[in-house]
Amino acid sequence: MKTLRAQSRLVVVLGMLLSLLGVADAEAAEEAKGFLPSAYVLTAGFALGLAAGLAALGQGRAVSSAVEAIGRQPGAAQRIQVVMILGLAFMESLALFVFVMAIILLFGKPIS
C-alpha cells in the first residue's frame, strides 16, 4: 500500500512538472497569440503527464495481480496471461489516445 501511495505522489509531481513546462511555453505563446494557444499547451502537458502516470499505475497493478493469480493457480497461467496482455494493451491504447489528442492540441489549427 505504501508503494502505491508513493507512486501516486510521483504521478502527481510529474504531472505538475509537465504542467510547469507547459506554462513556460504557454507564456511565450500568450505574448504572441493570446490566451487560447497557452491553454492548449497547458492542457496537453497536464493530460500527457496524468495519462502516462495513471496508465503505468494500472499496468503495474494488473501485472501484480496476474502474477499473484498465477502463483495461486499455476494451471490457469496461460489464460491469466492472455487476459493480462489484453488488459495491458487496452490501458496502453488509452495512454496513446491521450498522446494523439495532445499532439492535435499542440499542432492543430486553433479555433478562432
Secondary structure, DSSP 8 states (H G I E B T S, - for coil): -HHHHHHHHHHHHHHHHHHHHHHHHHHHHHHHH-HHHHHHHHHHHHHHHHHHHHHHHHHHHHHHHHHHHHHH-GGGHHHHHHHHHHHHHHHHHHHHHHHHHHHHHHHS----
